[in-house]
């Protein structure tokens, strides 16, 4: 073990007559677990022992291609070299390995290199591999490179791959590239476009909208239909509404129906309200139906209230019917009362208090106080002031009426007394 780990010439010379490529040695110092010598040398990036073991394997007629890790996963030494990023070992092992061999997950050396973004290894492996092969998840090497937004590898693999192939989730390379949005994803999408079918391009467009990848949406928009719903009934606008991206809305709004709902009855406005996207709510509101309710009876106002989105509640309230109830019988005020977010809860209850039964609003105000519910406090003060003014007026009217009665009596008395005063 020491000879392999530390590339010790003297130790190597001593073990050469005894150790072969398929000899079992300690996997790690101090552990009883064993591993094949060739695998240990590959993992430890010990090039000199590795080259020597490959040489002895050939002279001892040991088939390197049949050696696999004792992990039980079926990985060959070539795969181990790729996993640990050992390029020298990969080149040394490739001539004596079966590059098309797969592990228990159906993953080949090429796929393993592709999913780890090891471009140099992909280039070395490609002539000896089958680029059309897929793992148990249905993903080919091209798909793995697309997931990573690895443009150079996608460009290299594309001529020998099937861009229209789909994985077990029905996703092709262009959809996977659109989903990731990382690295050079947009360039991957661009180069995959001519090799992809229209349905896959539409799916990539919808995926990019749902992920908020504006640049990819803009690239694909001329080739796609923004109003076309997906399997769940979502349009691109509904999917995009969950992202606070003004540029994305600018692209989609003029070409979309903001009132459209998916199979769950949810609209773009509901999605934006749920996520607390203030700018999106304000842009969608003039084109949407704020009174719409989804299959559960929730409106955009209820969604905002349940999510503790106080700014959205304030924006939606003038356009909504706060008395609407969902299938659970709850109003927006009820949803606000149930939220566990203390600060937004107080603000929302303050905003919605006027829409609630008086006794409930007063009970909550008694607990939270004027500082937490300044609007309701101001309303109560205004009511008290109005009541005070009304009482004062009533009392004033009463006094005036009494004064007039006294004055009239005095006048009558004076009239009775005038003749007497005249005689005097």
Rosetta blueprint (number, residue, H / E / L):
1 X L
2 X H
3 X H
4 X H
5 X H
6 X L
7 X L
8 X L
9 X H
10 X H
11 X H
12 X H
13 X H
14 X H
15 X H
16 X L
17 X L
18 X L
19 X L
20 X L
21 X L
22 X L
23 X L
24 X E
25 X E
26 X E
27 X L
28 X L
29 X L
30 X L
31 X L
32 X L
33 X L
34 X E
35 X E
36 X E
37 X H
38 X H
39 X H
40 X H
41 X H
42 X H
43 X H
44 X L
45 X L
46 X L
47 X H
48 X H
49 X H
50 X H
51 X H
52 X H
53 X H
54 X H
55 X H
56 X H
57 X H
58 X H
59 X H
60 X L
61 X L
62 X L
63 X L
64 X H
65 X H
66 X H
67 X L
68 X E
69 X L
70 X L
71 X L
72 X L
73 X L
74 X L
75 X L
76 X E
77 X H
78 X H
79 X H
80 X H
81 X H
82 X H
83 X H
84 X L
85 X L
86 X L
87 X H
88 X H
89 X H
90 X H
91 X H
92 X H
93 X H
94 X H
95 X L
96 X L
97 X L
98 X L
99 X L
100 X L
101 X L
102 X E
103 X L
104 X L
105 X L
106 X L
107 X L
108 X E
109 X H
110 X H
111 X H
112 X H
113 X H
114 X H
115 X H
116 X L
117 X L
118 X L
119 X H
120 X H
121 X H
122 X H
123 X H
124 X H
125 X H
126 X H
127 X L
128 X L
129 X L
130 X L
131 X L
132 X L
133 X L
134 X E
135 X L
136 X L
137 X L
138 X L
139 X L
140 X E
141 X H
142 X H
143 X H
144 X H
145 X H
146 X H
147 X H
148 X L
149 X L
150 X L
151 X H
152 X H
153 X H
154 X H
155 X H
156 X H
157 X H
158 X H
159 X L
160 X L
161 X L
162 X L
163 X L
164 X L
165 X L
166 X L
167 X L
168 X L
169 X L
170 X L
171 X L
172 X L
173 X H
174 X H
175 X H
176 X H
177 X H
178 X H
179 X H
180 X H
181 X L
182 X L
183 X L
184 X L
185 X H
186 X H
187 X H
188 X H
189 X H
190 X H
191 X H
192 X H
193 X H
194 X L
195 X L
196 X L
197 X L
198 X H
199 X H
200 X H
201 X H
202 X H
203 X H
204 X H
205 X H
206 X H
207 X H
208 X H
209 X H
210 X H
211 X H
212 X L
213 X L
214 X H
215 X H
216 X H
217 X H
218 X H
219 X H
220 X H
221 X H
222 X L
223 X L
224 X L
225 X L
226 X L
227 X L
228 X L
229 X L
230 X L
231 X L
232 X L
233 X L
234 X L
235 X L
236 X H
237 X H
238 X H
239 X H
240 X H
241 X L
242 X L
243 X L
244 X L
245 X L
246 X H
247 X H
248 X H
249 X H
250 X H
251 X H
252 X H
253 X H
254 X L
255 X L
256 X L
257 X L
258 X L
259 X L
260 X L
261 X E
262 X L
263 X L
264 X L
265 X L
266 X L
267 X E
268 X H
269 X H
270 X H
271 X H
272 X H
273 X H
274 X H
275 X H
276 X L
277 X L
278 X H
279 X H
280 X H
281 X H
282 X H
283 X H
284 X H
285 X H
286 X L
287 X L
288 X L
289 X L
290 X L
291 X L
292 X L
293 X L
294 X L
295 X L
296 X L
297 X L
298 X L
299 X L
300 X H
301 X H
302 X H
303 X H
304 X H
305 X H
306 X H
307 X L
308 X L
309 X L
310 X H
311 X H
312 X H
313 X H
314 X H
315 X H
316 X H
317 X H
318 X L
319 X L
320 X L
321 X L
322 X L
323 X L
324 X L
325 X L
326 X L
327 X L
328 X L
329 X L
330 X L
331 X L
332 X H
333 X H
334 X H
335 X H
336 X H
337 X H
338 X H
339 X L
340 X L
341 X L
342 X H
343 X H
344 X H
345 X H
346 X H
347 X H
348 X H
349 X H
350 X H
351 X H
352 X H
353 X H
354 X H
355 X H
356 X L
357 X L
358 X H
359 X H
360 X H
361 X H
362 X H
363 X H
364 X H
365 X H
366 X H
367 X H
368 X H
369 X L
370 X L
371 X L
372 X L
373 X L
374 X H
375 X H
376 X H
377 X H
378 X H
379 X H
380 X H
381 X H
382 X H
383 X H
384 X H
385 X H
386 X H
387 X H
388 X H
389 X H
390 X H
391 X H
392 X H
393 X H
394 X H
395 X H
396 X H
397 X H
398 X H
399 X H
400 X H
401 X H
402 X H
403 X H
404 X H
405 X H
406 X H
407 X H
408 X H
409 X H
410 X H
411 X H
412 X H
413 X H
414 X H
415 X H
416 X H
417 X H
418 X H
419 X H
420 X H
421 X H
422 X H
423 X H
424 X L
